[in-house]
Amino acid sequence: MALTSDESVTYISIITAPIIVDGDVVGAVILAANNPDVKMSELELKMAETAAGFLGKQIET
């Protein structure tokens, strides 16, 4: 899966977490790996969710 239409790199694992401000999605935190030996786990999911929550709080203020 490519992240953009003109991207030549294909990613094997992708985790996305929405950045939410006042109930609206304003962006996303994306973690991507193109190495087939890398498996995304609960740790990477929690990292993305934590970063998205932090960014959402920062955008609100």
Beta strands, then each sheet from edge to edge (+ up, - down):
strand 1: 13-21
strand 2: 24-33
sheet 1: 1+ 2-
end
